[in-house]
Amino acid sequence: MSATRPALRRTATVTAGAAALVLLAAGAASAHVTVHPDSYAKGATDGVLTFRVPNEEDNASTTKVQVFLPTDHPVLGVLVHPQDGWTAKVTTSKLKTPVKTDDGTITDAASEITFSGGKIGAGQYEDFNVAFGQLPEDTGQLVFKALQTYSDGKVVRWIEEPTGGDEPDNPAPVLKLTAGDATAAPAPAKSAAGTAQAADSSDSTARGLGIAGLVAGVLGLAAAGFAIVRSRASRS
């Protein structure tokens, strides 16, 4: 009996550690800057993009967020929604290839949006809404690289582009551009905020199912460990 108890304690310790690692990994995977909705039709007009910025530090607040817009496939007619406590600065750049529209030729477009002056505390997030006049038609996705600056001086660079494999450690927000009705919003029955919430809910559901599967695997390993210990104790 004395030999069995230490074995049971070791099994329980390993199981608890594995479960903790599963939950930690799940939390880390969801704590990056994202764009909502995650897809729009190519050439979509008069829509809204929401950049969600969570604070992942326990002892520092997010004090500045920089979002970089691609200029090789520019987003036209960018407007920033006022955010309480935050100041937004839109930087424009000259386009290497001007874009022809029904209203004329566009030679400049937004290349960076900087939000500063506010604060996102530990365990909190902020949604930054950006309206656009038109999305490009000549690409399948837009990558919005972002920098997140904390009150202690730390800067997190969300700039890694997807490669088709595992998600990188610091992924950049990515907007998929699909074939479809460019004049229709992704979710016509909902407001821009509702669309963002629906997309986030879908992401949360998928993450929840993944976490549940991982936890189930850990519990299965625990059950197998206890069975082995019991078997050995029975034989002894």
C-alpha positions as CSV (number, residue, x, y, z in Angstrom):
1,M,0.0,0.0,0.0
2,S,2.9,2.4,0.9
3,A,4.3,1.9,-2.6
4,T,1.0,2.5,-4.3
5,R,0.3,5.9,-2.8
6,P,3.5,7.6,-4.1
7,A,2.7,6.2,-7.5
8,L,-0.8,7.6,-7.4
9,R,0.5,11.0,-6.3
10,R,3.0,11.0,-9.2
11,T,0.3,10.2,-11.6
12,A,-2.0,12.9,-10.3
13,T,0.9,15.4,-10.4
14,V,1.7,14.6,-14.0
15,T,-2.0,14.8,-15.0
16,A,-2.5,18.2,-13.3
17,G,0.6,19.5,-15.0
18,A,-0.5,18.3,-18.4
19,A,-3.9,19.9,-18.0
20,A,-2.3,23.2,-16.9
21,L,-0.1,23.2,-20.0
22,V,-3.2,22.6,-22.2
23,L,-5.1,25.5,-20.8
24,L,-2.0,27.8,-20.8
25,A,-1.4,27.0,-24.5
26,A,-5.1,27.6,-25.4
27,G,-5.0,31.0,-23.6
28,A,-1.8,32.1,-25.3
29,A,-3.2,31.1,-28.7
30,S,-6.2,33.3,-28.4
31,A,-4.5,36.4,-27.0
32,H,-3.3,38.0,-30.2
33,V,-4.5,41.0,-32.2
34,T,-7.2,40.0,-34.7
35,V,-9.4,41.6,-37.3
36,H,-13.2,41.1,-37.5
37,P,-15.0,40.0,-39.5
38,D,-12.3,37.6,-40.8
39,S,-13.5,37.8,-44.5
40,Y,-15.1,40.2,-46.9
41,A,-15.9,40.0,-50.6
42,K,-13.3,41.3,-53.0
43,G,-13.9,44.9,-53.9
44,A,-16.4,45.3,-51.0
45,T,-17.5,48.9,-50.4
46,D,-18.6,50.9,-47.4
47,G,-17.8,48.4,-44.7
48,V,-16.2,48.3,-41.3
49,L,-13.1,46.4,-39.9
50,T,-12.7,45.9,-36.2
51,F,-9.3,45.4,-34.8
52,R,-9.5,43.6,-31.4
53,V,-6.5,44.1,-29.1
54,P,-6.3,42.1,-25.9
55,N,-3.9,42.9,-23.1
56,E,-1.8,39.8,-22.3
57,E,0.4,41.3,-19.6
58,D,-0.4,41.0,-15.9
59,N,1.7,43.9,-14.7
60,A,1.5,46.4,-17.6
61,S,-1.2,48.2,-19.7
62,T,-1.4,48.6,-23.5
63,T,-0.8,52.2,-24.3
64,K,-0.3,52.3,-28.0
65,V,-1.5,50.2,-31.0
66,Q,-0.1,50.6,-34.5
67,V,-1.9,49.0,-37.5
68,F,-0.1,48.9,-40.8
69,L,-2.3,48.7,-43.9
70,P,-0.9,47.2,-47.1
71,T,-0.2,49.7,-49.9
72,D,0.5,47.1,-52.7
73,H,-3.2,46.3,-52.4
74,P,-4.5,49.5,-50.8
75,V,-7.7,49.9,-48.7
76,L,-9.4,53.1,-50.0
77,G,-11.4,55.7,-48.1
78,V,-10.2,54.8,-44.6
79,L,-12.1,56.6,-41.7
80,V,-11.4,56.0,-38.0
81,H,-14.2,55.8,-35.5
82,P,-13.6,58.0,-32.4
83,Q,-12.6,56.0,-29.4
84,D,-13.1,57.3,-25.8
85,G,-9.7,58.1,-24.3
86,W,-7.8,57.3,-27.5
87,T,-6.3,59.5,-30.2
88,A,-6.1,58.1,-33.7
89,K,-3.6,59.3,-36.3
90,V,-3.9,58.1,-39.9
91,T,-0.7,58.2,-42.0
92,T,-1.0,58.1,-45.8
93,S,1.6,57.1,-48.4
94,K,2.0,57.6,-52.1
95,L,1.0,54.5,-54.0
96,K,3.5,52.9,-56.4
97,T,0.5,51.9,-58.7
98,P,-2.4,54.4,-58.6
99,V,-5.9,52.9,-58.4
100,K,-8.5,53.9,-60.9
101,T,-12.1,54.3,-59.5
102,D,-15.4,55.7,-60.7
103,D,-14.5,58.9,-58.9
104,G,-11.1,59.3,-60.4
105,T,-7.5,58.0,-59.9
106,I,-6.3,57.5,-56.3
107,T,-2.6,58.2,-55.8
108,D,-2.5,58.1,-52.0
109,A,-3.9,55.7,-49.4
110,A,-3.7,55.0,-45.7
111,S,-0.6,53.0,-44.7
112,E,-0.7,53.2,-40.9
113,I,-3.2,54.0,-38.1
114,T,-1.8,54.7,-34.7
115,F,-4.0,54.6,-31.6
116,S,-2.5,56.2,-28.5
117,G,-3.3,58.0,-25.2
118,G,-5.7,55.3,-23.9
119,K,-5.1,52.2,-21.8
120,I,-6.0,48.6,-22.0
121,G,-5.6,47.0,-18.6
122,A,-4.8,43.4,-17.6
123,G,-7.6,41.0,-18.5
124,Q,-9.2,43.6,-20.9
125,Y,-9.4,44.2,-24.6
126,E,-10.3,47.1,-26.8
127,D,-12.1,47.2,-30.2
128,F,-10.9,49.8,-32.8
129,N,-13.3,50.3,-35.6
130,V,-12.1,51.4,-39.0
131,A,-14.5,52.2,-41.9
132,F,-13.4,51.8,-45.5
133,G,-14.7,52.9,-48.9
134,Q,-13.4,50.0,-51.0
135,L,-11.3,46.9,-50.6
136,P,-9.0,45.7,-53.4
137,E,-10.2,43.2,-56.0
138,D,-6.8,41.8,-57.0
139,T,-5.7,39.7,-54.0
140,G,-7.1,36.9,-51.9
141,Q,-6.1,38.3,-48.5
142,L,-4.9,41.4,-46.7
143,V,-2.3,41.2,-43.9
144,F,-2.5,44.0,-41.3
145,K,0.8,43.9,-39.4
146,A,0.5,45.5,-35.9
147,L,2.6,46.7,-33.0
148,Q,1.4,46.7,-29.5
149,T,3.2,48.9,-27.0
150,Y,2.9,48.4,-23.2
151,S,3.4,50.8,-20.3
152,D,6.6,49.1,-19.3
153,G,8.2,49.8,-22.7
154,K,7.6,46.3,-24.1
155,V,6.6,46.1,-27.8
156,V,4.9,43.0,-29.2
157,R,5.2,42.7,-33.0
158,W,2.2,41.0,-34.5
159,I,3.8,40.8,-38.0
160,E,4.2,37.1,-38.9
161,E,2.3,36.1,-42.0
162,P,0.5,32.8,-42.4
163,T,2.4,30.1,-44.3
164,G,-0.3,27.4,-44.5
165,G,1.2,25.4,-41.6
166,D,0.9,25.9,-37.8
167,E,0.0,29.3,-36.6
168,P,3.1,31.5,-35.9
169,D,3.8,32.8,-32.4
170,N,3.1,36.4,-33.3
171,P,0.5,36.2,-36.2
172,A,-0.5,39.3,-38.0
173,P,-4.3,40.0,-38.4
174,V,-5.4,38.6,-41.7
175,L,-8.6,39.4,-43.7
176,K,-9.6,36.9,-46.3
177,L,-11.0,38.3,-49.5
178,T,-13.5,36.0,-51.3
179,A,-15.5,36.0,-54.5
180,G,-19.0,37.3,-53.9
181,D,-21.3,40.3,-54.0
182,A,-19.0,43.3,-53.3
183,T,-21.9,45.5,-52.3
184,A,-23.2,43.1,-49.6
185,A,-21.9,43.1,-46.0
186,P,-20.6,39.9,-44.5
187,A,-23.7,39.6,-42.3
188,P,-26.5,41.9,-43.6
189,A,-28.8,41.4,-40.7
190,K,-26.3,42.6,-38.1
191,S,-24.5,45.8,-37.4
192,A,-20.8,46.1,-37.7
193,A,-20.4,45.4,-34.0
194,G,-22.8,42.4,-34.2
195,T,-20.7,41.1,-37.1
196,A,-17.6,41.4,-35.1
197,Q,-19.2,39.6,-32.1
198,A,-20.5,36.8,-34.3
199,A,-17.1,36.2,-35.8
200,D,-15.5,36.3,-32.4
201,S,-18.2,33.9,-31.1
202,S,-17.3,31.5,-33.9
203,D,-13.6,31.7,-33.1
204,S,-14.4,31.1,-29.4
205,T,-16.6,28.1,-30.2
206,A,-13.8,26.5,-32.3
207,R,-11.2,27.2,-29.6
208,G,-13.6,25.7,-27.0
209,L,-14.0,22.5,-28.9
210,G,-10.3,22.2,-29.4
211,I,-9.7,22.8,-25.7
212,A,-12.3,20.2,-24.8
213,G,-10.7,17.6,-27.0
214,L,-7.3,18.3,-25.5
215,V,-8.6,18.1,-22.0
216,A,-10.4,14.8,-22.8
217,G,-7.1,13.4,-24.0
218,V,-5.4,14.5,-20.8
219,L,-8.1,12.8,-18.7
220,G,-7.7,9.6,-20.8
221,L,-4.0,9.6,-20.1
222,A,-4.8,10.1,-16.4
223,A,-7.3,7.2,-16.4
224,A,-4.7,4.9,-18.1
225,G,-2.1,5.9,-15.5
226,F,-4.4,5.1,-12.6
227,A,-5.3,1.8,-14.2
228,I,-1.6,0.8,-14.5
229,V,-0.9,1.8,-10.9
230,R,-4.0,-0.2,-9.7
231,S,-2.9,-3.2,-11.8
232,R,0.6,-3.2,-10.3
233,A,-0.8,-2.8,-6.8
234,S,-3.2,-5.7,-7.3
235,R,-0.3,-7.9,-8.5
236,S,1.8,-7.0,-5.6
